[in-house]
Structures are given as C-alpha cells and as structure tokens.
Amino acid sequence: MPKTTEDRISVAQAAFEAGFASKAAQKRALDELNSAYSNLRRDLMNAILDARSDANEEENHADYWGVPSDLHQVRERHLTIVTRYGFSAPLVRDLIALRASIKAAAIAPAPAKSDAEQKVEAVRKTIREEMEARKAQFVEGMTIARLFNGLPVSVNAHWVHGHKGTNFIRYFFYLAGELTPLNMIMAIAETYQAEKEGAK
C-alpha cells in the first residue's frame, strides 16, 4: 500500500526529531516531506476541479494553475487557495517550517539513547491529555509554561485521521518561533531550571 500524506509527514518529522547522521538521511527526510506535499497538492487540485462551475470558472482556473509544484515554492499568498478549498493552512505552514529546519539541521552522529526519550514521551502524553480535556487545537498558556520552565515554547497540534481509521495528534514544537526538536527543548528547559536553582 502506498504511503499516505500523513505517513510521509510522520517519517520526515521523526527523522528531524532524531537528528541526521548523514547527508543521505537528511535528503531522505526532505524527499518524504516533498512527497507528502505532492500528495496534498494532488488532493487540493482535485478539489479545485470538483468545485468548477460557470460562475467561478475564472477563479478556479487561476487557483488550479496557482498551486505551486513544490513545497519550497509555497508562499503566504498561496495559502488563500489552500483554505478556499477546505485544506489546512496551519498544517502547510508547519510543513514549510519543518522543511526549513531539516535543511538547516546539523549533520552529526545520533546521540546515545537515554532517559530523555521517556521525558519527551511524558511531555507528549501530558499535552495529548490536555488537548483531549479542552477539545482545543492549540495548547497554550500555563500548561506550556509549566512544562518548559517558562521558555517561549509554542505547540501546533493537528488532529490526524489515519488511512486505517486511526486518529492521533501530530505536534510541531517551536522555541521562540523556530521549529525545534522536542528533545532539544527538553534539554534546554532542564539546563535552564538547573541554572535557576544554582543561582538561588
């Protein structure tokens, strides 16, 4: 069975979170992300074709040919087309940010596994529980401040409906507005907390 858009985003995001041990690994993550955008673009263009009518033929034509071929070509002005046909502009923005972060990521051997992974999963679980309790798309405010020791962290969360009927939440974590792996944010938050306690 071919990979879905969500499958490909998951692979690219997981690779970014884990870090890149080689240029080839980085390129594979970018390829997965580009393929995810291609799938999304195909669905968007089909939606534009389905919406054709004599009344809006000119707009449909402009929209159809206005959808960029590749993710690196997408600009803010294109997101009006995305939203006009019921697709998620915030998700596309997160894909753009993820692409930029993957390209800028350092190439280094994967770090040895430690209890950091358990801490990362605990944060994800807390956010998931909080979202389910509040039925909110974005987790904000005191919950984030407490989890990350007051660092300027924000989380974009998207409900994902998997191709096998599964539902889950995908998170994009930002530190001071820059997409950042969660394990890196956790390490910074812990160091920051230790420094504060050492200064007392």
N, C-alpha and C positions, 0 to 999 in steps of 0.2 A: 504494500500500500504506500503511495507517495506521501511524503511529509507534508503536513498542513502548514499554513502560515504560523500558527501557534507553536507547532513542533520546532520550526526553524528559529523562531524568536527565542524559545527556551534554550536551544542548543547554543545560540550566539551569546545569550546573557550568561549562561552557566560558564562558558569559556572565558568571558570577560571577568566574571567573579573569581574564577580560579587563577587567572593570570596566564601569560603566554610564555612558554619555554622556548619558542622558536618563531621565526617569521612565518613559517608554513602554518603553524597553529593559528596565528593572528589572521592570516589570509583565509583560512577555513572558516573562522568566525565571521569575517566580513562577507564571504560567499553565502553563508547561511542567512545572514541579515539581508543581503541583496535579493536572495531567492524569496525570503519572506515578503519583502516589498513587492516583488514581481507578482506573487500570488495575490496580495492585497490590491495591487493595481489592476490585475485582471478582473477581480470581483467588482472593483469600482467602475471599470469601463463597461462591464456587462450591465451594471445598474444604470449607467448613463444611457445605454442602448435601450434598456427596458422602459425608461422614462420618456422616450421620444414621443413627440406629438407635434401637430402642425403649429400649435400655439407657441411652443417653446423650441422650435426647430433650430433657430439661430443660436440660442443659449446652449442647447445640447451639443451642437456641432463644436462650438468654442470650448465647451468643457471637455469633450471627448479628446480633442487634439491638444488641450491644455494640460493634460495629466503628464507629468514628467516620466520619462522612461526609466530613470534610475533614481535611487534614494538620494544620492549626493546632489541631484538637481532640484530637489524639493525645497521650495521657499515658503515663507508665511503666506504669500498671496495664493498659493495653490491649495491651502487648507480650506478655503471657502468652497472649493469644488468638493473636497472630501466631505465636509459637513452637509452640503446641499443634498447629497445622496445617502445620508444616514450613516456615514462611517465616522470613526472616532479621530478627531484632530489631535486630542492629547496623546493618543497612542502613537500617531505618526510623529509628533514632536519627540516623544521618548525614543522612538527608533532612530531619529536623526541624532539625538544626543548620544545614544548607545554607539552608533557608527563612529561619531567623532571621538568618543572615549576609547573605542577599540583601536582606532588608528593612532591615537596618542599614547596608548599603553606601552610601558617599557617591556622589553623582551628580557626575561630573567627566568632561571630555573624555578620550578614550582617549589614553594616553601614546604618544609616538613609539616605534616598534619599535627594538630594539637587540639586542645580543648576549645580553641577559637571557633571551630565549626559548630560545636554544641551551643556556644553562646550566640552565634549567628542564627541558628535554628530557633533558639529560645526567643530572640527578638522577632523573628518572622511569625512565630506562633502567637506572641503577645499582640502583634499588630493585627493578625488574622482574627483573633478573638474580639479585639476592639472593634474592628470593622463589622463583624457579624452582629455585635451587640448594638452598634449605632446605625447599621444599614447605610453607611456613608461610603462614598467613593474615595474620598481622601481622608487620610488620618492626619490630624493636625493637633496643634496646641500642646497642652500639658503632657499628654501621653508621650509624644515625641521628645519633648524637653526632658522628661524624667528618664526615658530610655537611653538618651545620648548625652546625659550630663550637661544639658544646656547648649550643646553645639547647634549651629544653624543647619539642622538636617530637615529635609522635607521628603515625603514619600508620595510618589504617584502609584496608585493601586488600580489595577484594571481587572474586572471580573472576566475570566476566560471560560468559554464554553468549548470544551474539547470535542474532537471529532467522534469520540466513542461515548459521548453523553456525560462525560465528567465535567464538573465545574470546579474551578480553583481561582486563586487570586495571584496575579503577577505583580511584583513590586519593582519599581525603579527608585533607587535611593540617591538623593542629591545632597552634597555637602557644600554649603554656600553657593548653591545654584549649579554646581558641577556634578554630573553623574559620577558616582564613586562606588566601588565595590563595598558591600556591607561589611565584610571582614576588615577592610581598611578603616572604615568609620568606627567600628567597634574598638580597634586598636588605638585610634586617636582618642576616643572617648575615655578609655581606661587610663591612658597616659595622662590625659588632662585631669582626670579625677585624682590620680596619684600625685600629681604636681600640686593640686589644690590642698590635698591632705598634708603634703610635706611642708607646705608654706605655713600651716597653722602652728 
